[in-house]
Amino acid sequence: MSISQTVVDFATLAIQAGGYMELDRLYLQNRIIALIGEDSLEDVLPHKQLESSLVLLDRLIEKAKDNGVIDDSFAQKEILEAQLMDFLTPPPSVVNAFFAQHYAKAPADATDYFFKLCQENDYIKTRAIAKNIVFPTETEYGTLEITINLSKPEKDPKDIAAMRNVADVNYPKCMLCMENEGYKGRQNYPARSNHRIIRMNLNGESWGFQYSPYAYYNEHCIILSEEHRPMKISRATFERLLSIIEVFPHYFVGSNADLPIVGGSILSHDHYQGGRHTFAMAKAPIETEISLSVFKNIKAGIVKWPMSVIRLQGSNKNELINACDYILQAWKQYSDESVSIKAYSEDGTPHHTVTPIARRNGELYEVDLVLRDNNVSEEFPDGIFHPHPEVQHIKKENIGLIEVMGLAVLPPRLLNELEEVKKYVLKKANDMASYHQVWADNMMKHYQFTEANAMEIIHAEVGQIFAQVLEDAGVFKRDTTGQAAFLRFTATL
């Protein structure tokens, strides 16, 4: 296909996306050829059957490289891709107006529209996400989901070299700020020309709704404060979470914890994560019912889960908010040093918080409160309730919201490392990392490995290690002592 045909077809997609009209065609085509370094356009008609936006984008990028507009570096390619895909993305005011029109029919119609737009304009990196290795593992807690995360691009050596000459810029303040919308990007900051944010009013405050570019699960969304301020778990958190699931009843929404070690990766900007996905934790049953003396209409119980989870259900939103805040305040003050649980350091530093997750369950509001403690000790300097040394060969990063719910986000190093483990257990020449040795030897005692079954067994064992990771992060352990301690805490409620 000629580059002129590609440009004309790409302009057609831009018109179909709703940001331009047919009258804008010549303008669009001229803007596109300018970006890719072409000076003229042949007289061609749009195809009736259009190729996908990503296929056309690839051709435009190749022509830009041929014309010397960009080189092979990831940063230059990403910036130009986003600028081109910006044509397929209506302006923020128009996207918000379309979203509102769809929302008037049904909340799911609105998110379907916005999700499709963000895929077709390559803001959601569908091709990169498809590279992730994903496999389920059956455990005593249900089916855990394991992903080896290969979607986020590795640093390009050319980009690393170029960064030496990049001036330090503090704009936007972080990846979650509203100022990212439409931002061109730079050598050391991602391109956001094609990024759009849906505006939301949450309990009198301005917030934004967007999707995650490198989604870990279906319709992985982020709800972010307009104000750049640190994350804080408080009563206002529960108020906002329940408001969000009123706006989007087909989504769950949760928050990372607000303390180091047990928190997520971006604690500097107040935000929540949600989506259209049912995690193993949501399917896990209540194992032990508990009664909340002050909240007679709230059903509460301990969830059968490797971490320490209290589930609350009720039809009255305000009563549920009150119950969540009551448990949070009780947990923040609670210590039981017989099981290494300590609310404060001697200097007054707090160590207790929760990872909350909210969802609709029929007519009920449902909130899971995952109890977190970020104390360290001589034995566990990384965190007493953090993946312990014997499982860090698989996962040593913080256990954030997504892992808490039963989806492991494992580092990309494991793609090659597990292949070397496979060679080792098959007694082939290998370069297996020494930190996998004990694990690999132990598997060889329990399994007869063949070429056909080796990776399946290794994946299943990775899943069991992830269950152990979550148990390590649980403040009340799953043994008799830990569960008795959990009941001592719930008795105070």
PyMOL commands that set and color helices and strands:
alter all, ss='L'
color gray80, all
select helices_A, chain A and resi 3-16+22-36+53-66+74-88+92-105+107-120+126-129+157-163+178-180+235-247+280-283+317-333+337-339+389-391+401-404+413-425+434-446+454-473+480-491
alter helices_A, ss='H'
color red, helices_A
select strands_A, chain A and resi 133-139+142-148+198-202+205-211+221-225+252-254+271-275+286-290+299-303+309-314+352-361+364-373+407-410
alter strands_A, ss='S'
color yellow, strands_A
deselect
rebuild
show_as cartoon
